[in-house]
Amino acid sequence: MSRRAAGLDAATVRKLRLAVALTTLAAFGLLYLVSPAFRSEVGQAVGILARGDVAGLRDYILSFGAWAPVVSVSLMVLQAVVAPLPAFLITFANGLAFGAVRGGLLSLFGATLAAVVSFYLARAFGRGPVEALVGRAGLESADGWFERWGTYAVLVARLVPIVSFDVISFAAGLTRMRLSGFVAATVVGAAPATFVYSFLGEQAPQYINVLLIAFGVVVAVGIVVALVQRRRAKREPR
């Protein structure tokens, strides 16, 4: 196959990827606009997540009966793409609802799917829309993370609790990283914390308040560090 043909194939793949992403987002947006019931469900789910109400989230997920696992996975994707909320809330709720093992496996699948969706959205839309979604400071921080760790950035990010993996997933989509390597690093890196959170969700859900406080502190520190680094970068002579 000639380079030109390969280039055309690559261009076609990019166009198809963009078309799928746009169609999916448009369908979600249209459903949200025309369906009061769907809009109410989304609002209720986001509200429960925002309050950090693990028991309420458990009850909300289980209220869907046989569809509960699907709803749990959908919430994991929603928090990654739309709501800047900690994913461990859903992992806690899954542990409380399904037990440490089944809840952990479900959370691991949901987290991986959410990461893949973020990865592909970034690859489909490019840096501009991603920067608008996650913020310039967050994306620049992720760039630095990839410069430091290279091909191991995704794995290390999953193992370090203070790193926003949603931002790393979007940033990974802007690199030449292969999807297979991204998924493998996501699963291996996410598994330990996922099963720990699921176990705590089943055995000691009261620890959620401690984790929420820690999450808030980490976010605040991250914002301060990003602002300080940006100010220093502006002061440095070019």
LINCOR-V23047 format. One record per pair of residues at least 24 apart in sequence whose ideal C-beta (glycine too) atoms are under 10 Angstrom apart, sorted by the first residue. I is the first residue (numbers start at 1). J is the second residue. Records with the same first field share a line. If there is no record, write none. Layout:
I = J, J
//
This chain:
13 = 123
14 = 123, 124, 126
15 = 124
16 = 124
17 = 120, 121, 123, 124, 125
18 = 123, 124, 125, 126
19 = 124
20 = 120, 124
21 = 117, 120, 121, 122, 123, 124, 125, 129
22 = 124, 125
24 = 117, 120, 121, 124
25 = 81, 121, 124, 125
28 = 78, 81, 82
41 = 71, 74
42 = 74, 75, 78, 82, 83
45 = 71, 74, 75, 78, 79, 83, 90
46 = 75, 78, 79, 82, 83, 85
48 = 75, 89, 93
49 = 75, 78, 79, 83, 85, 86, 87, 89, 90, 93
50 = 83, 84, 85, 89
51 = 89, 212
52 = 85, 86, 89, 92, 208, 209, 211, 212, 213, 215
53 = 89, 93, 208
54 = 88, 89, 90, 91, 92, 93, 94, 95, 96, 97, 201, 205, 206, 207, 208, 209, 211, 212
55 = 92, 93, 96, 97, 205, 208
56 = 93
57 = 89, 90, 92, 93, 94, 96, 97, 201, 208
58 = 90, 92, 93, 94, 95, 96, 97, 98, 103, 201, 205
59 = 93, 96, 97
60 = 93, 97
61 = 90, 93, 94, 96, 97, 98, 106
62 = 93, 96, 97, 98
68 = 94, 97, 98, 106
69 = 94, 97, 98, 102, 103, 105, 106, 109, 110
70 = 110
72 = 97, 98, 103, 106, 107, 109, 110
73 = 106, 107, 109, 110, 111, 112, 113, 114
74 = 110, 113, 114
75 = 110, 114
76 = 106, 107, 108, 109, 110, 111, 112, 113, 114, 115, 117
77 = 110, 111, 113, 114, 115, 116, 117, 118
78 = 114, 117
79 = 110, 111, 114, 166
80 = 110, 111, 113, 114, 115, 116, 117, 118, 121, 165, 166, 167, 169, 170
81 = 114, 117, 118, 121, 133, 166, 169, 170
82 = 133
83 = 166
84 = 133, 134, 135, 138, 164, 166, 167, 219
85 = 166, 215
86 = 161, 164, 166, 197, 208, 211, 212, 214, 215, 216, 218, 219
87 = 111, 114, 115, 164, 165, 166, 190, 193, 194, 197
88 = 161, 193, 194, 196, 197, 198, 200, 201, 208, 211, 212, 215
89 = 197, 201, 208, 211, 212, 215
90 = 114, 197, 201
91 = 190, 193, 194, 195, 196, 197, 198, 199, 200, 201
92 = 197, 198, 199, 200, 201, 202, 204, 205, 207, 208, 211
93 = 197, 198, 201, 205, 208
94 = 194, 197, 198, 201, 202
95 = 194, 195, 196, 197, 198, 199, 200, 201, 202, 203, 204, 205
96 = 198, 200, 201, 202, 203, 205, 208
97 = 198, 201, 202
98 = 198, 201, 202
99 = 198, 199, 201, 202
100 = 195, 196, 197, 198, 199, 200, 201, 202, 203
101 = 195, 198, 199, 202
102 = 198, 202
103 = 194, 195, 197, 198, 199, 201, 202
104 = 191, 193, 194, 195, 196, 197, 198, 199, 201, 202
105 = 191, 194, 195, 198
106 = 194, 198
107 = 190, 191, 193, 194, 195, 197, 198, 201
108 = 186, 187, 190, 191, 193, 194, 195, 198
109 = 187, 194
110 = 194
111 = 158, 165, 166, 169, 186, 187, 189, 190, 191, 193, 194
112 = 169, 182, 183, 184, 186, 187, 190, 191, 194
113 = 183, 186
114 = 165, 166, 169, 186
115 = 154, 158, 165, 166, 168, 169, 170, 172, 173, 182, 183, 185, 186, 187, 189, 190
116 = 169, 173, 179, 182, 183, 186
117 = 169, 170, 173
118 = 165, 166, 167, 168, 169, 170, 171, 172, 173
119 = 154, 168, 169, 170, 171, 172, 173, 174, 175, 177, 179, 182, 183, 186
120 = 169, 173, 179
121 = 169, 170, 173
122 = 169, 170, 171, 172, 173, 174, 175
123 = 170, 172, 173, 174, 175, 177, 179
124 = 173
125 = 170, 173, 174
126 = 173, 174
127 = 170, 171, 173, 174
129 = 170
130 = 167, 170, 171, 173, 174
131 = 170, 174
133 = 166, 167, 170
134 = 164, 166, 167, 168, 169, 170, 171
135 = 167, 223, 226
136 = 226, 230
137 = 167, 222, 223, 225, 226, 227, 229, 230
138 = 164, 166, 167, 168, 170, 171, 222, 223, 226
139 = 167, 170, 171, 174
140 = 171, 226, 229, 230, 233
141 = 167, 168, 171, 222, 225, 226, 229, 230
142 = 166, 167, 168, 169, 170, 171, 172, 174, 175
143 = 171, 174, 175
144 = 171, 229
145 = 171, 172
146 = 171, 172, 174, 175, 177
150 = 175
151 = 175, 177, 178, 181, 185
152 = 185, 189
153 = 177, 185
154 = 181, 182, 183, 184, 185, 186, 188, 189, 190
155 = 181, 182, 184, 185, 186, 187, 188, 189, 190
156 = 185, 189
157 = 185, 186, 189, 190
158 = 185, 186, 187, 188, 189, 190, 191, 192, 193, 194
159 = 185, 188, 189, 190, 191, 192, 193
160 = 189, 193
161 = 193, 211, 214, 215, 218
162 = 214, 215, 217, 218, 219, 221, 222
163 = 218, 222
164 = 218, 219, 222
165 = 189, 190, 193
167 = 222
//
